[in-house]
């Protein structure tokens, strides 16, 4: 069991909200395979543990352990690649109410694997849900970032913009992260780093987690994102919702 701070423990115990019908998927886009320790995973585990304490069904994917072909189509084996693990991952994405992307920082940017995951999400974003909206409508997104020097806000800005552009709904304070001092200093899980004890990181990680939970619960209770003015299926059929139609003037 992942150790939570006393405040995180108290918040879990005091909660009167019911999140037991929700599911969350954490995709770790570290460059390291699952056989190696990931500092990004260390931070993601805190958020995932809070969710598990609330009865949320939580799944985690280490993207580096999968062959995710480059491209922006749902299945890249239809476009020249011999293998593509993305379609199976996408099934887990669609089964989750919440998607949290975790990334390390390299050269001030999110990882190349994170970029590829977002590109593949983009490849599915034109699909429609049962209401004729884009596929990711009604789902909630967040992100967690680790690294040295600077870049948390820059990475979060890019990731959260990308998720909302694809159809995810983003709550307040939907990002958190930890960075060590400038230079080749200790990483989040290294002895003496101060990462797991950092109050600022713990606070923001806690806020991010509870905010995605609250918004996902609201979405679930509402039956998804409201349907009006955002249905691609009706737009393609000629409906213009409340927009003026010059043909009747």
C-alpha positions as CSV (number, residue, x, y, z in Angstrom):
1,X,0.0,0.0,0.0
2,X,1.3,3.5,-0.9
3,X,1.9,5.7,2.1
4,X,-0.2,8.8,2.2
5,X,0.5,11.9,4.2
6,X,-1.6,12.5,7.4
7,X,-3.6,15.1,5.6
8,X,-4.3,12.9,2.6
9,X,-5.3,10.1,5.0
10,X,-7.7,12.4,6.9
11,X,-9.3,13.6,3.7
12,X,-9.9,10.0,2.5
13,X,-11.4,9.1,5.9
14,X,-13.6,12.2,6.1
15,X,-15.1,11.9,2.6
16,X,-18.8,11.5,2.3
17,X,-18.9,11.4,-1.5
18,X,-19.6,8.2,-3.4
19,X,-17.1,7.5,-6.1
20,X,-17.4,3.7,-6.3
21,X,-19.0,3.7,-9.8
22,X,-16.0,5.5,-11.3
23,X,-12.9,4.2,-13.0
24,X,-9.5,5.8,-13.7
25,X,-6.7,5.1,-16.0
26,X,-3.2,6.3,-15.3
27,X,-0.8,6.2,-18.3
28,X,2.9,6.7,-17.3
29,X,4.9,8.0,-20.2
30,X,8.3,7.6,-18.6
31,X,11.0,6.6,-21.0
32,X,11.8,3.7,-18.7
33,X,10.3,0.2,-19.0
34,X,8.4,-1.3,-16.2
35,X,11.4,-3.2,-15.0
36,X,13.0,0.1,-13.9
37,X,11.9,2.4,-11.1
38,X,10.0,5.4,-12.4
39,X,9.9,8.6,-10.4
40,X,6.9,9.7,-12.4
41,X,5.2,6.5,-11.2
42,X,6.1,7.3,-7.6
43,X,4.1,10.5,-7.8
44,X,1.2,8.9,-9.8
45,X,0.9,6.2,-7.1
46,X,-0.1,8.8,-4.5
47,X,-3.0,10.0,-6.7
48,X,-4.0,6.4,-7.6
49,X,-4.0,5.4,-3.9
50,X,-6.3,8.2,-2.9
51,X,-8.7,7.1,-5.7
52,X,-8.5,3.5,-4.6
53,X,-9.3,4.5,-1.0
54,X,-12.5,6.0,-2.4
55,X,-13.5,2.8,-4.2
56,X,-12.5,3.9,-7.7
57,X,-11.4,1.2,-10.0
58,X,-7.8,2.2,-11.0
59,X,-5.6,0.8,-13.8
60,X,-2.1,1.8,-14.7
61,X,-0.2,1.5,-18.0
62,X,3.5,1.9,-18.5
63,X,3.5,3.1,-22.1
64,X,7.1,2.2,-22.7
65,X,6.2,-1.5,-22.2
66,X,4.0,-1.4,-25.3
67,X,4.7,-1.0,-29.0
68,X,2.7,2.1,-29.7
69,X,3.2,2.8,-33.4
70,X,3.6,6.5,-34.5
71,X,0.7,8.0,-36.4
72,X,-2.7,9.5,-36.0
73,X,-5.0,6.7,-37.1
74,X,-6.9,4.4,-34.7
75,X,-4.9,1.3,-35.8
76,X,-1.6,1.8,-37.5
77,X,-1.4,-1.8,-38.7
78,X,-3.8,-0.5,-41.4
79,X,-1.1,2.0,-42.4
80,X,2.0,0.0,-42.8
81,X,3.1,-1.0,-39.3
82,X,3.4,-4.7,-38.4
83,X,2.4,-4.2,-34.8
84,X,0.4,-1.6,-32.9
85,X,-0.6,-2.0,-29.2
86,X,-2.7,1.2,-29.2
87,X,-6.1,-0.3,-30.1
88,X,-6.0,-2.4,-26.9
89,X,-4.9,0.6,-24.9
90,X,-7.6,2.7,-26.4
91,X,-10.2,0.2,-25.1
92,X,-8.9,0.9,-21.6
93,X,-9.1,4.6,-22.3
94,X,-12.7,4.4,-23.3
95,X,-13.5,2.2,-20.3
96,X,-12.3,4.9,-17.9
97,X,-14.1,8.0,-16.6
98,X,-10.8,9.6,-15.7
99,X,-7.5,9.7,-17.6
100,X,-4.4,10.9,-15.9
101,X,-1.2,11.3,-18.0
102,X,2.1,11.2,-16.1
103,X,5.3,12.4,-17.7
104,X,8.9,13.2,-16.9
105,X,10.5,16.4,-18.1
106,X,13.2,16.3,-20.8
107,X,14.7,19.5,-22.2
108,X,11.8,21.4,-20.6
109,X,9.2,19.3,-22.5
110,X,6.9,16.3,-21.8
111,X,8.4,13.0,-22.9
112,X,8.4,11.8,-26.5
113,X,6.2,8.9,-25.4
114,X,3.7,11.3,-23.9
115,X,3.6,13.1,-27.2
116,X,3.0,9.8,-29.0
117,X,0.1,8.9,-26.6
118,X,-1.5,12.3,-27.2
119,X,-1.1,11.8,-31.0
120,X,-2.8,8.4,-30.8
121,X,-5.6,9.9,-28.6
122,X,-6.0,12.5,-31.4
123,X,-6.3,9.7,-33.9
124,X,-9.4,8.4,-32.1
125,X,-10.9,11.8,-31.3
126,X,-13.0,11.9,-34.5
127,X,-15.0,8.9,-33.3
128,X,-18.5,9.6,-31.9
129,X,-20.2,8.5,-28.7
130,X,-23.8,7.2,-28.5
131,X,-25.1,10.8,-28.4
132,X,-23.3,11.8,-31.6
133,X,-20.7,13.9,-29.7
134,X,-16.9,13.3,-30.1
135,X,-15.7,10.2,-28.3
136,X,-14.0,11.7,-25.3
137,X,-16.9,14.0,-24.2
138,X,-18.0,13.3,-20.7
139,X,-14.6,12.1,-19.6
140,X,-12.2,14.0,-17.2
141,X,-8.5,14.5,-17.6
142,X,-5.5,15.5,-15.4
143,X,-1.7,15.2,-15.4
144,X,1.3,14.7,-13.2
145,X,4.8,15.8,-13.9
146,X,8.3,15.0,-12.5
147,X,11.8,16.1,-13.3
148,X,14.8,18.3,-12.6
149,X,15.0,22.1,-13.1
150,X,11.9,23.7,-14.6
151,X,9.0,22.8,-16.8
152,X,6.0,21.5,-14.8
153,X,3.6,24.3,-15.8
154,X,4.8,24.2,-19.4
155,X,4.2,20.5,-19.7
156,X,0.9,20.7,-17.9
157,X,-0.2,23.5,-20.2
158,X,0.5,21.5,-23.2
159,X,-1.0,18.2,-21.9
160,X,-4.2,19.7,-20.5
161,X,-4.8,21.9,-23.6
162,X,-4.4,18.8,-25.7
163,X,-6.8,16.8,-23.6
164,X,-9.5,19.4,-23.6
165,X,-9.1,20.0,-27.4
166,X,-9.8,16.3,-27.9
167,X,-12.9,16.5,-25.8
168,X,-11.9,15.8,-22.2
169,X,-13.3,18.1,-19.5
170,X,-10.6,19.6,-17.2
171,X,-11.4,20.6,-13.6
172,X,-9.6,23.4,-11.7
173,X,-6.1,22.6,-10.5
174,X,-5.9,19.5,-12.8
175,X,-2.1,19.3,-12.7
176,X,0.7,18.7,-10.1
177,X,4.3,17.9,-10.1
178,X,7.7,17.8,-8.4
179,X,11.1,19.1,-9.7
180,X,14.5,18.9,-8.0
181,X,17.1,21.6,-8.0
182,X,18.7,22.8,-11.2
183,X,21.3,20.4,-12.5
184,X,21.8,16.6,-12.1
185,X,20.3,16.4,-8.6
186,X,18.2,13.8,-6.9
187,X,15.0,12.6,-8.6
188,X,11.6,12.3,-6.8
189,X,12.1,8.8,-5.3
190,X,15.9,9.2,-4.6
191,X,16.9,9.1,-0.9
192,X,17.0,12.6,0.5
193,X,15.3,14.2,-2.4
194,X,12.5,15.5,-0.2
195,X,10.0,14.8,-3.0
196,X,7.5,12.5,-1.2
197,X,7.6,14.9,1.8
198,X,7.2,18.1,-0.2
199,X,4.1,19.9,1.1
200,X,3.5,21.9,-2.1
201,X,3.6,18.8,-4.3
202,X,1.5,16.8,-1.9
203,X,-1.1,19.6,-1.8
204,X,-1.4,20.0,-5.5
205,X,-1.4,16.3,-6.1
206,X,-4.2,15.9,-3.6
207,X,-6.2,18.8,-5.1
208,X,-5.8,17.4,-8.6
209,X,-7.0,14.0,-7.5
210,X,-10.1,15.2,-5.7
211,X,-11.0,17.7,-8.4
212,X,-10.9,15.0,-11.1
213,X,-13.0,12.8,-8.9
214,X,-15.6,15.4,-8.2
215,X,-15.9,16.4,-11.8
216,X,-16.1,12.8,-13.0
217,X,-18.8,12.1,-10.4
218,X,-20.8,15.2,-11.6
219,X,-20.4,14.0,-15.2
220,X,-21.6,10.5,-14.3
221,X,-24.6,11.8,-12.4
222,X,-25.5,14.1,-15.3
223,X,-25.2,11.2,-17.8
224,X,-22.3,12.8,-19.6
225,X,-21.6,16.2,-21.0
226,X,-24.8,18.1,-21.9
227,X,-26.0,17.3,-25.4
228,X,-26.9,20.4,-27.4
229,X,-24.9,22.4,-29.9
230,X,-22.0,19.9,-29.9
231,X,-23.3,16.8,-31.8
232,X,-21.1,16.1,-34.8
233,X,-23.7,13.6,-36.1
234,X,-26.4,16.2,-36.3
235,X,-24.1,18.9,-37.7
236,X,-23.2,16.6,-40.5
237,X,-26.9,15.9,-41.1
238,X,-27.5,19.6,-41.6
239,X,-28.8,20.7,-38.2
240,X,-27.4,24.0,-37.1
241,X,-28.9,24.0,-33.6
242,X,-29.6,27.7,-32.6
243,X,-27.5,29.2,-35.4
244,X,-29.5,31.5,-37.8
245,X,-30.3,29.8,-41.1
246,X,-30.2,32.3,-44.0
247,X,-32.5,30.1,-46.1
248,X,-35.4,31.2,-44.0
249,X,-34.7,34.9,-44.3
